[in-house]
Amino acid sequence: MYSDISNDFDFIVSNPPFHAGLDTSYSATETLLSDAPKHLNKQGQLWIVANSFLKYPPIIEQQFGHCETVAKNRKFAIYHAAK
């Protein structure tokens, strides 16, 4: 996901995929989130837009130690974490 990247970023903003065929799969998101802290600068921020039924906050909390739900309705949610 982060191949051939040598720079750190101020922001990573994503609406990560969650389908593997017809099934819900977190593998691409887990890769994105587990490596995100390594690719953010000292005060870097992660912003995720996702369907609100997806269980992304625990994954974000595992990597960043916290996850803020910035906005949420019955369809979508916006999550934020900073280093």
N, C-alpha and C positions, 0 to 999 in steps of 0.2 A: 504494500500500500504506500509506503514511504520510500520506495527504492530510488536510488540516485538523487537523494536530497541531501545537500550538505549545509543548508541554511536553517536557522531557527526562525520561527514565525511569531508574530505578535498575536495572531488569531488563527484558529482552525474553526471553520464554520462548515457544517455538514448536515445533510438529511440522509443518513446512511441507509443503505438497502437492508431489507429484512426478509426478503423472499429467497428461498431456494426451491424453485419450482412453485408448488402450491403450499409448501410448508414454511412456517416462520422459522428463521434461522438468525442467530445472533453472531455467527462466526466473523463476518466482515466487520460488524460493529465492534466486537471484542478486540479484533486486531487494530482497528482505527483508534479505539480508546486506550488500549494498553500501551501503544507506542506514542500517543499524543504528548505526554509530558516530556518525552525525550526530544521532541521537535518544536516545543514552544520555548520562547526566550524566558528570561527570569520572571517577567510579569505577564507572560502569555495567557491568553484566554481561549477556552473551548466553548463553542456555541453549537447546540444540537437542536434541530427541529425534527420532530418525529410524531408518528401516530401516538395518541395518548395512552393506548392500551399496552404499548411496548414497555418493558421493564428496564429502561435504560438508567434511571437514577442509581440503583445499586452498583451497576457497572462503573459509572462515572465516579461514584463515591469511593470505590475500591482503588481507583487510580489517582484521584485528586484529594481524597479525604473529605470531600464535601460535594454537594450538588444542589444548586438553587433551581427551583422551578419558577421561571420568570413569568410564564403565562400558560394557561391550560384551559381547554374547553373539552367537550365530549369527543372531539375528533383529533385535536392536535395539542402538542405541548412544546414549549421552548425551554431547554435546560442550559445552564451556564455553570462553568467551573473555571477557576483561575488558579495559577500556581502560587 
